[in-house]
Amino acid sequence: MFKFMLKKKPQPASAPQVYTPPAEEPPLIEIPMPPQVTIPERKRIERMNAVIPNLRKRHIDGLSDVGFAVFPGMELLRVRLGIEDGIDWQKRWTDAGGKLYDGRMIALKTDPIWVKISDYGVPYPPFEFHDVMGTQEIGRKECIALGFDLPRTKTQIAMHKAGGAPKIKIVRISKG
């Protein structure tokens, strides 16, 4: 008895989703100083305004082609203990459309949830006045394990076309 196998017609390959860094940078914010403020609150606002440019730059650097390829995700976590802000951050996260992964608040850096949870409308800390929450980058392997659909970066596409990681040729230089 002969069995005939039909070949499947090749399906057209879908073009890979390519990550392109945002064209415009997020705005630089400044926390306004209220007219009646205590000295500790004044110092906190001054400290926050001093570190905001660094936090913004770190966020922009993380969205570069290479930065996004290595660390495409971010986790929202409490970075200052001992200060209560009265916000249930997990509820705020899920109300804004975020998903919890074993109780962890993780999303891609390009996800609009970062702007949604911010009182200032920016995708980088501080997300609210008390400045108790910050972010930690999440690596590509962990993001894939969590089920994120990651776009490919231009760097990864170039490496794939070249056949993997770039080869290094060692040349011996001798005195002539």
N, CA and C atoms as a LAMMPS dump frame, in Angstrom:
ITEM: TIMESTEP
0
ITEM: NUMBER OF ATOMS
528
ITEM: BOX BOUNDS ff ff ff
-5.0000000000000000e+02 5.0000000000000000e+02
-5.0000000000000000e+02 5.0000000000000000e+02
-5.0000000000000000e+02 5.0000000000000000e+02
ITEM: ATOMS id mol type element x y z
1 1 1 N 0.834 -1.162 0
2 1 2 C 0 0 0
3 1 3 C 0.89 1.24 0
4 2 1 N 0.549 2.151 -0.87
5 2 2 C 1.32 3.379 -0.984
6 2 3 C 0.618 4.515 -0.277
7 3 1 N 1.396 5.283 0.384
8 3 2 C 0.852 6.48 1.024
9 3 3 C 1.419 7.687 0.29
10 4 1 N 0.536 8.558 -0.057
11 4 2 C 0.961 9.773 -0.722
12 4 3 C 0.873 10.923 0.268
13 5 1 N 1.904 11.676 0.32
14 5 2 C 1.901 12.833 1.21
15 5 3 C 1.812 14.096 0.362
16 6 1 N 0.907 14.917 0.723
17 6 2 C 0.765 16.187 0.038
18 6 3 C 1.652 17.22 0.71
19 7 1 N 2.343 17.945 -0.101
20 7 2 C 3.164 19.01 0.459
21 7 3 C 2.282 20.203 0.772
22 8 1 N 2.537 20.787 1.905
23 8 2 C 1.807 22.003 2.258
24 8 3 C 2.346 23.151 1.437
25 9 1 N 1.439 23.994 1.016
26 9 2 C 1.861 25.174 0.286
27 9 3 C 2.582 26.101 1.253
28 10 1 N 3.692 26.629 0.828
29 10 2 C 4.392 27.545 1.741
30 10 3 C 3.562 28.8 1.979
31 11 1 N 3.493 29.145 3.24
32 11 2 C 2.755 30.343 3.631
33 11 3 C 3.688 31.544 3.523
34 12 1 N 3.152 32.66 3.053
35 12 2 C 4.032 33.835 2.996
36 12 3 C 4.441 34.243 4.404
37 13 1 N 5.722 34.475 4.556
38 13 2 C 6.231 34.851 5.877
39 13 3 C 5.776 36.264 6.203
40 14 1 N 5.24 36.4 7.393
41 14 2 C 4.823 37.738 7.8
42 14 3 C 6.072 38.545 8.151
43 15 1 N 6.027 39.774 7.78
44 15 2 C 7.172 40.637 8.064
45 15 3 C 7.303 40.803 9.57
46 16 1 N 8.526 40.677 10.101
47 16 2 C 8.686 40.829 11.547
48 16 3 C 8.36 42.254 11.978
49 17 1 N 7.755 42.34 13.128
50 17 2 C 7.451 43.648 13.688
51 17 3 C 8.778 44.266 14.104
52 18 1 N 9.057 45.434 13.599
53 18 2 C 10.347 46.073 13.856
54 18 3 C 10.145 47.216 14.828
55 19 1 N 10.981 47.234 15.835
56 19 2 C 10.946 48.303 16.828
57 19 3 C 11.656 49.527 16.282
58 20 1 N 11 50.652 16.374
59 20 2 C 11.65 51.913 16.045
60 20 3 C 11.515 52.821 17.258
61 21 1 N 12.61 53.426 17.689
62 21 2 C 12.539 54.3 18.857
63 21 3 C 11.568 55.457 18.607
64 22 1 N 10.942 55.957 19.664
65 22 2 C 10.001 57.057 19.486
66 22 3 C 10.681 58.278 18.866
67 23 1 N 9.943 58.95 17.978
68 23 2 C 10.499 60.107 17.282
69 23 3 C 10.672 61.298 18.226
70 24 1 N 9.739 61.438 19.15
71 24 2 C 9.852 62.568 20.066
72 24 3 C 10.184 62.07 21.47
73 25 1 N 10.962 62.841 22.16
74 25 2 C 11.372 62.472 23.504
75 25 3 C 10.307 62.91 24.499
76 26 1 N 10.179 62.19 25.622
77 26 2 C 9.199 62.614 26.616
78 26 3 C 9.585 63.96 27.212
79 27 1 N 8.603 64.731 27.643
80 27 2 C 8.922 66.063 28.166
81 27 3 C 9.694 65.992 29.48
82 28 1 N 10.43 67.038 29.737
83 28 2 C 11.122 67.183 31.013
84 28 3 C 10.169 67.9 31.957
85 29 1 N 9.849 67.261 33.056
86 29 2 C 8.885 67.84 33.99
87 29 3 C 9.614 68.526 35.133
88 30 1 N 8.9 69.373 35.826
89 30 2 C 9.408 69.993 37.044
90 30 3 C 8.244 70.048 38.024
91 31 1 N 8.473 69.538 39.218
92 31 2 C 7.44 69.538 40.245
93 31 3 C 7.278 70.969 40.752
94 32 1 N 6.068 71.531 40.683
95 32 2 C 5.894 72.914 41.142
96 32 3 C 5.985 73.011 42.67
97 33 1 N 6.503 74.115 43.15
98 33 2 C 6.628 74.36 44.583
99 33 3 C 5.346 75.056 45.063
100 34 1 N 4.575 74.402 45.946
101 34 2 C 3.361 75.048 46.459
102 34 3 C 3.722 76.288 47.287
103 35 1 N 2.784 77.261 47.394
104 35 2 C 3.105 78.475 48.154
105 35 3 C 3.336 78.199 49.639
106 36 1 N 2.555 77.335 50.238
107 36 2 C 2.704 76.99 51.655
108 36 3 C 3.25 75.564 51.72
109 37 1 N 4.52 75.42 52.048
110 37 2 C 5.133 74.102 52.07
111 37 3 C 6.082 74.022 53.262
112 38 1 N 6.138 72.845 53.868
113 38 2 C 7.041 72.648 54.993
114 38 3 C 8.473 72.47 54.482
115 39 1 N 9.427 72.62 55.353
116 39 2 C 10.835 72.501 54.957
117 39 3 C 11.155 71.087 54.436
118 40 1 N 10.697 69.995 55.108
119 40 2 C 10.986 68.668 54.544
120 40 3 C 10.372 68.467 53.156
121 41 1 N 9.147 68.98 52.951
122 41 2 C 8.533 68.852 51.625
123 41 3 C 9.295 69.683 50.597
124 42 1 N 9.759 70.871 50.982
125 42 2 C 10.543 71.713 50.073
126 42 3 C 11.817 70.981 49.65
127 43 1 N 12.492 70.354 50.626
128 43 2 C 13.721 69.612 50.303
129 43 3 C 13.425 68.433 49.377
130 44 1 N 12.302 67.736 49.605
131 44 2 C 11.923 66.605 48.758
132 44 3 C 11.669 67.08 47.329
133 45 1 N 10.949 68.202 47.174
134 45 2 C 10.656 68.724 45.836
135 45 3 C 11.948 69.155 45.141
136 46 1 N 12.841 69.802 45.873
137 46 2 C 14.117 70.212 45.282
138 46 3 C 14.937 68.996 44.852
139 47 1 N 14.942 67.943 45.695
140 47 2 C 15.675 66.717 45.341
141 47 3 C 15.071 66.057 44.109
142 48 1 N 13.722 65.982 44.078
143 48 2 C 13.058 65.37 42.931
144 48 3 C 13.378 66.135 41.649
145 49 1 N 13.305 67.462 41.705
146 49 2 C 13.589 68.262 40.517
147 49 3 C 15.046 68.137 40.078
148 50 1 N 15.94 67.848 41.026
149 50 2 C 17.351 67.678 40.684
150 50 3 C 17.603 66.349 39.969
151 51 1 N 16.859 65.288 40.317
152 51 2 C 17.116 63.974 39.712
153 51 3 C 16.257 63.688 38.483
154 52 1 N 15.209 64.463 38.26
155 52 2 C 14.319 64.193 37.121
156 52 3 C 15.06 64.201 35.779
157 53 1 N 15.97 65.139 35.501
158 53 2 C 16.686 65.075 34.212
159 53 3 C 17.469 63.769 34.032
160 54 1 N 18.05 63.239 35.103
161 54 2 C 18.785 61.969 35.009
162 54 3 C 17.832 60.801 34.747
163 55 1 N 16.671 60.803 35.396
164 55 2 C 15.697 59.737 35.177
165 55 3 C 15.172 59.777 33.743
166 56 1 N 14.946 60.971 33.228
167 56 2 C 14.48 61.125 31.845
168 56 3 C 15.544 60.619 30.872
169 57 1 N 16.811 60.984 31.102
170 57 2 C 17.893 60.539 30.221
171 57 3 C 18.037 59.019 30.264
172 58 1 N 17.923 58.431 31.456
173 58 2 C 18.001 56.97 31.581
174 58 3 C 16.876 56.303 30.786
175 59 1 N 15.683 56.903 30.84
176 59 2 C 14.547 56.354 30.087
177 59 3 C 14.805 56.447 28.58
178 60 1 N 15.301 57.586 28.107
179 60 2 C 15.58 57.763 26.678
180 60 3 C 16.662 56.792 26.223
181 61 1 N 17.718 56.632 27.018
182 61 2 C 18.791 55.69 26.675
183 61 3 C 18.265 54.256 26.61
184 62 1 N 17.32 53.907 27.485
185 62 2 C 16.74 52.571 27.478
186 62 3 C 15.879 52.289 26.266
187 63 1 N 15.436 53.348 25.582
188 63 2 C 14.631 53.179 24.374
189 63 3 C 15.461 53.179 23.097
190 64 1 N 16.776 53.298 23.227
191 64 2 C 17.629 53.215 22.037
192 64 3 C 17.519 51.797 21.481
193 65 1 N 17.979 51.612 20.256
194 65 2 C 17.864 50.313 19.589
195 65 3 C 18.523 49.197 20.403
196 66 1 N 19.743 49.437 20.845
197 66 2 C 20.469 48.407 21.601
198 66 3 C 19.882 48.254 23.006
199 67 1 N 19.562 49.373 23.655
200 67 2 C 18.985 49.307 25.001
201 67 3 C 17.682 48.536 25.025
202 68 1 N 16.831 48.752 24.02
203 68 2 C 15.561 48.039 23.955
204 68 3 C 15.762 46.573 23.601
205 69 1 N 16.769 46.265 22.784
206 69 2 C 17.03 44.876 22.404
207 69 3 C 17.424 44.039 23.619
208 70 1 N 18.199 44.615 24.507
209 70 2 C 18.693 43.874 25.672
210 70 3 C 17.684 43.882 26.815
211 71 1 N 17.093 45.031 27.098
212 71 2 C 16.138 45.176 28.197
213 71 3 C 14.841 45.806 27.677
214 72 1 N 13.951 45.011 27.08
215 72 2 C 12.729 45.587 26.514
216 72 3 C 11.634 45.865 27.541
217 73 1 N 11.734 45.304 28.722
218 73 2 C 10.672 45.461 29.71
219 73 3 C 11.109 46.266 30.918
220 74 1 N 10.1 46.714 31.676
221 74 2 C 10.356 47.408 32.942
222 74 3 C 9.376 46.889 33.974
223 75 1 N 9.835 46.873 35.213
224 75 2 C 8.991 46.489 36.34
225 75 3 C 8.826 47.694 37.25
226 76 1 N 7.585 47.925 37.655
227 76 2 C 7.296 48.984 38.622
228 76 3 C 7.436 48.379 40.006
229 77 1 N 8.255 48.994 40.843
230 77 2 C 8.424 48.479 42.199
231 77 3 C 8.694 49.611 43.174
232 78 1 N 8.47 49.298 44.44
233 78 2 C 8.678 50.289 45.501
234 78 3 C 10.178 50.432 45.737
235 79 1 N 10.651 51.676 45.657
236 79 2 C 12.08 51.923 45.842
237 79 3 C 12.381 52.652 47.14
238 80 1 N 11.356 53.218 47.763
239 80 2 C 11.562 53.901 49.045
240 80 3 C 10.652 53.27 50.084
241 81 1 N 11.258 52.678 51.085
242 81 2 C 10.503 52.059 52.155
243 81 3 C 10.344 53.047 53.3
244 82 1 N 9.317 52.844 54.104
245 82 2 C 9.116 53.696 55.265
246 82 3 C 8.262 54.909 54.997
247 83 1 N 7.971 55.179 53.729
248 83 2 C 7.095 56.304 53.383
249 83 3 C 5.84 55.713 52.756
250 84 1 N 4.715 56.05 53.311
251 84 2 C 3.452 55.566 52.761
252 84 3 C 2.815 56.666 51.934
253 85 1 N 2.423 56.344 50.729
254 85 2 C 1.781 57.32 49.871
255 85 3 C 0.264 57.12 49.811
256 86 1 N -0.228 56.039 50.421
257 86 2 C -1.662 55.787 50.455
258 86 3 C -2.239 55.298 49.137
259 87 1 N -1.395 54.866 48.221
260 87 2 C -1.864 54.398 46.915
261 87 3 C -1.69 52.893 46.835
262 88 1 N -2.749 52.206 46.406
263 88 2 C -2.646 50.776 46.123
264 88 3 C -2.135 50.669 44.692
265 89 1 N -0.833 50.476 44.557
266 89 2 C -0.216 50.527 43.234
267 89 3 C -0.648 49.38 42.342
268 90 1 N -0.88 48.194 42.896
269 90 2 C -1.338 47.093 42.049
270 90 3 C -2.722 47.383 41.479
271 91 1 N -3.595 48.002 42.283
272 91 2 C -4.923 48.375 41.781
273 91 3 C -4.795 49.466 40.726
274 92 1 N -3.955 50.444 40.996
275 92 2 C -3.739 51.521 40.023
276 92 3 C -3.204 50.96 38.708
277 93 1 N -2.301 49.981 38.811
278 93 2 C -1.706 49.335 37.638
279 93 3 C -2.769 48.595 36.828
280 94 1 N -3.554 47.773 37.494
281 94 2 C -4.57 46.994 36.77
282 94 3 C -5.698 47.884 36.248
283 95 1 N -6.055 48.938 36.974
284 95 2 C -7.078 49.867 36.486
285 95 3 C -6.625 50.59 35.222
286 96 1 N -5.325 50.798 35.09
287 96 2 C -4.783 51.47 33.901
288 96 3 C -4.594 50.505 32.736
289 97 1 N -4.894 49.224 32.952
290 97 2 C -4.787 48.237 31.877
291 97 3 C -3.558 47.368 31.956
292 98 1 N -2.816 47.459 33.052
293 98 2 C -1.61 46.646 33.215
294 98 3 C -1.937 45.234 33.654
295 99 1 N -1.012 44.339 33.423
296 99 2 C -1.173 42.936 33.791
297 99 3 C -0.154 42.594 34.871
298 100 1 N -0.591 41.764 35.825
299 100 2 C 0.305 41.322 36.897
300 100 3 C 0.891 39.963 36.543
301 101 1 N 2.162 39.771 36.819
302 101 2 C 2.857 38.505 36.594
303 101 3 C 3.361 38.035 37.95
304 102 1 N 2.625 37.126 38.571
305 102 2 C 2.925 36.654 39.925
306 102 3 C 3.039 37.825 40.889
307 103 1 N 2.132 38.781 40.769
308 103 2 C 2.117 39.938 41.64
309 103 3 C 3.069 41.05 41.229
310 104 1 N 3.854 40.835 40.174
311 104 2 C 4.808 41.841 39.696
312 104 3 C 4.161 42.675 38.598
313 105 1 N 4.439 43.969 38.619
314 105 2 C 3.885 44.897 37.632
315 105 3 C 4.929 45.117 36.544
316 106 1 N 4.777 44.374 35.43
317 106 2 C 5.762 44.388 34.351
318 106 3 C 5.064 44.733 33.043
319 107 1 N 5.722 45.567 32.244
320 107 2 C 5.237 45.92 30.902
321 107 3 C 6.433 46.289 30.041
322 108 1 N 6.224 46.295 28.726
323 108 2 C 7.275 46.754 27.832
324 108 3 C 7.524 48.24 28.056
325 109 1 N 8.724 48.679 27.771
326 109 2 C 9.056 50.097 27.939
327 109 3 C 8.192 50.985 27.057
328 110 1 N 7.727 50.439 25.946
329 110 2 C 6.931 51.217 24.994
330 110 3 C 5.441 51.183 25.302
331 111 1 N 5.042 50.47 26.34
332 111 2 C 3.623 50.349 26.689
333 111 3 C 3.089 51.689 27.201
334 112 1 N 1.892 52.09 26.767
335 112 2 C 1.332 53.368 27.237
336 112 3 C 0.943 53.371 28.714
337 113 1 N 1.012 52.231 29.373
338 113 2 C 0.635 52.183 30.793
339 113 3 C 1.526 53.086 31.64
340 114 1 N 2.774 53.282 31.236
341 114 2 C 3.691 54.1 32.03
342 114 3 C 3.199 55.543 32.112
343 115 1 N 2.626 56.045 31.048
344 115 2 C 2.075 57.397 31.059
345 115 3 C 0.767 57.415 31.841
346 116 1 N -0.023 56.341 31.72
347 116 2 C -1.326 56.283 32.389
348 116 3 C -1.207 56.294 33.91
349 117 1 N -0.167 55.658 34.459
350 117 2 C -0.044 55.595 35.923
351 117 3 C 0.649 56.824 36.499
352 118 1 N 1.192 57.671 35.633
353 118 2 C 1.929 58.839 36.089
354 118 3 C 1.005 60.023 36.338
355 119 1 N 1.18 60.672 37.48
356 119 2 C 0.438 61.901 37.753
357 119 3 C 0.911 63.046 36.86
358 120 1 N 2.105 62.911 36.288
359 120 2 C 2.702 63.985 35.496
360 120 3 C 2.648 63.714 33.996
361 121 1 N 2.11 62.557 33.587
362 121 2 C 1.959 62.254 32.167
363 121 3 C 3.245 61.926 31.448
364 122 1 N 4.238 61.379 32.17
365 122 2 C 5.506 60.989 31.551
366 122 3 C 5.765 59.505 31.831
367 123 1 N 6.509 58.824 30.946
368 123 2 C 6.729 57.385 31.124
369 123 3 C 7.931 57.026 31.992
370 124 1 N 8.384 57.939 32.828
371 124 2 C 9.53 57.663 33.704
372 124 3 C 9.215 58.202 35.098
373 125 1 N 9.898 57.693 36.14
374 125 2 C 9.651 58.183 37.499
375 125 3 C 10.077 59.64 37.642
376 126 1 N 9.539 60.363 38.587
377 126 2 C 8.566 59.979 39.605
378 126 3 C 7.162 59.921 39.007
379 127 1 N 6.407 58.931 39.463
380 127 2 C 5.053 58.761 38.955
381 127 3 C 4.041 59.545 39.788
382 128 1 N 4.422 59.936 40.996
383 128 2 C 3.556 60.739 41.857
384 128 3 C 4.439 61.516 42.834
385 129 1 N 3.818 62.393 43.61
386 129 2 C 4.562 63.336 44.44
387 129 3 C 5.471 62.669 45.47
388 130 1 N 5.025 61.596 46.101
389 130 2 C 5.809 61.003 47.185
390 130 3 C 7.027 60.232 46.703
391 131 1 N 7.094 59.94 45.395
392 131 2 C 8.302 59.371 44.81
393 131 3 C 8.732 58.065 45.482
394 132 1 N 7.771 57.169 45.741
395 132 2 C 8.123 55.908 46.389
396 132 3 C 8.28 54.77 45.382
397 133 1 N 7.81 54.974 44.156
398 133 2 C 7.87 53.917 43.152
399 133 3 C 8.917 54.258 42.095
400 134 1 N 9.597 53.228 41.639
401 134 2 C 10.595 53.383 40.592
402 134 3 C 10.498 52.216 39.634
403 135 1 N 11.45 52.112 38.746
404 135 2 C 11.429 51.042 37.757
405 135 3 C 12.742 50.274 37.773
406 136 1 N 12.635 49.053 37.295
407 136 2 C 13.811 48.201 37.118
408 136 3 C 13.672 47.566 35.747
409 137 1 N 14.757 47.539 34.983
410 137 2 C 14.7 46.968 33.646
411 137 3 C 14.582 45.448 33.717
412 138 1 N 13.852 44.888 32.754
413 138 2 C 13.661 43.442 32.652
414 138 3 C 14.278 42.982 31.333
415 139 1 N 15.1 41.944 31.41
416 139 2 C 15.821 41.442 30.241
417 139 3 C 14.934 40.739 29.227
418 140 1 N 15.481 40.593 28.03
419 140 2 C 14.757 40.012 26.899
420 140 3 C 14.289 38.58 27.185
421 141 1 N 15.156 37.743 27.746
422 141 2 C 14.778 36.343 28.006
423 141 3 C 13.604 36.26 28.97
424 142 1 N 13.626 37.075 30.013
425 142 2 C 12.525 37.059 30.975
426 142 3 C 11.237 37.562 30.336
427 143 1 N 11.334 38.581 29.481
428 143 2 C 10.147 39.097 28.797
429 143 3 C 9.538 38.029 27.887
430 144 1 N 10.379 37.284 27.187
431 144 2 C 9.889 36.212 26.318
432 144 3 C 9.239 35.119 27.161
433 145 1 N 9.864 34.773 28.304
434 145 2 C 9.302 33.754 29.192
435 145 3 C 7.947 34.189 29.749
436 146 1 N 7.747 35.49 29.944
437 146 2 C 6.469 35.994 30.446
438 146 3 C 5.415 36.083 29.353
439 147 1 N 5.81 35.88 28.094
440 147 2 C 4.849 35.862 26.995
441 147 3 C 4.689 37.169 26.243
442 148 1 N 5.619 38.1 26.402
443 148 2 C 5.53 39.357 25.664
444 148 3 C 5.855 39.118 24.2
445 149 1 N 5.141 39.786 23.321
446 149 2 C 5.408 39.741 21.881
447 149 3 C 6.38 40.868 21.575
448 150 1 N 7.65 40.525 21.48
449 150 2 C 8.69 41.544 21.343
450 150 3 C 8.976 41.852 19.882
451 151 1 N 8.991 43.121 19.536
452 151 2 C 9.419 43.477 18.185
453 151 3 C 10.923 43.292 18.066
454 152 1 N 11.37 43.03 16.86
455 152 2 C 12.806 42.885 16.624
456 152 3 C 13.414 44.254 16.393
457 153 1 N 14.616 44.415 16.857
458 153 2 C 15.302 45.69 16.654
459 153 3 C 16.121 45.631 15.372
460 154 1 N 16.51 46.784 14.882
461 154 2 C 17.318 46.838 13.664
462 154 3 C 18.653 46.123 13.868
463 155 1 N 19.188 46.198 15.071
464 155 2 C 20.452 45.529 15.379
465 155 3 C 20.283 44.008 15.266
466 156 1 N 19.186 43.477 15.798
467 156 2 C 18.96 42.034 15.728
468 156 3 C 18.75 41.57 14.289
469 157 1 N 18.038 42.346 13.492
470 157 2 C 17.797 41.975 12.094
471 157 3 C 19.118 41.959 11.334
472 158 1 N 19.978 42.947 11.567
473 158 2 C 21.278 42.994 10.898
474 158 3 C 22.138 41.797 11.301
475 159 1 N 22.107 41.428 12.592
476 159 2 C 22.887 40.268 13.046
477 159 3 C 22.344 38.984 12.439
478 160 1 N 21.033 38.879 12.312
479 160 2 C 20.418 37.682 11.727
480 160 3 C 20.823 37.544 10.256
481 161 1 N 20.805 38.66 9.529
482 161 2 C 21.199 38.633 8.119
483 161 3 C 22.67 38.282 7.973
484 162 1 N 23.494 38.697 8.924
485 162 2 C 24.927 38.427 8.866
486 162 3 C 25.259 37.013 9.338
487 163 1 N 24.275 36.288 9.832
488 163 2 C 24.519 34.921 10.265
489 163 3 C 24.882 34.801 11.73
490 164 1 N 24.35 35.644 12.56
491 164 2 C 24.6 35.551 13.998
492 164 3 C 25.464 36.687 14.485
493 165 1 N 26.11 36.424 15.58
494 165 2 C 26.961 37.451 16.186
495 165 3 C 28.142 37.745 15.273
496 166 1 N 28.613 38.96 15.263
497 166 2 C 29.748 39.29 14.398
498 166 3 C 30.981 38.482 14.771
499 167 1 N 31.685 38.041 13.742
500 167 2 C 32.908 37.258 13.951
501 167 3 C 34.076 38.221 14.11
502 168 1 N 34.977 37.875 14.989
503 168 2 C 36.155 38.704 15.218
504 168 3 C 37.352 37.989 14.607
505 169 1 N 38.046 38.678 13.759
506 169 2 C 39.226 38.096 13.127
507 169 3 C 40.457 38.627 13.841
508 170 1 N 41.272 37.721 14.307
509 170 2 C 42.492 38.119 15.015
510 170 3 C 43.633 38.138 14.011
511 171 1 N 44.285 39.248 13.955
512 171 2 C 45.396 39.416 13.028
513 171 3 C 46.655 39.627 13.855
514 172 1 N 47.671 38.848 13.528
515 172 2 C 48.945 38.983 14.244
516 172 3 C 49.782 40.042 13.524
517 173 1 N 50.221 40.97 14.291
518 173 2 C 51.053 42.028 13.723
519 173 3 C 52.496 41.733 14.103
520 174 1 N 53.308 41.667 13.111
521 174 2 C 54.725 41.419 13.382
522 174 3 C 55.54 42.611 12.921
523 175 1 N 56.658 42.787 13.577
524 175 2 C 57.536 43.885 13.19
525 175 3 C 58.201 43.524 11.88
526 176 1 N 58.231 44.469 11
527 176 2 C 58.759 44.177 9.682
528 176 3 C 59.983 44.83 9.426
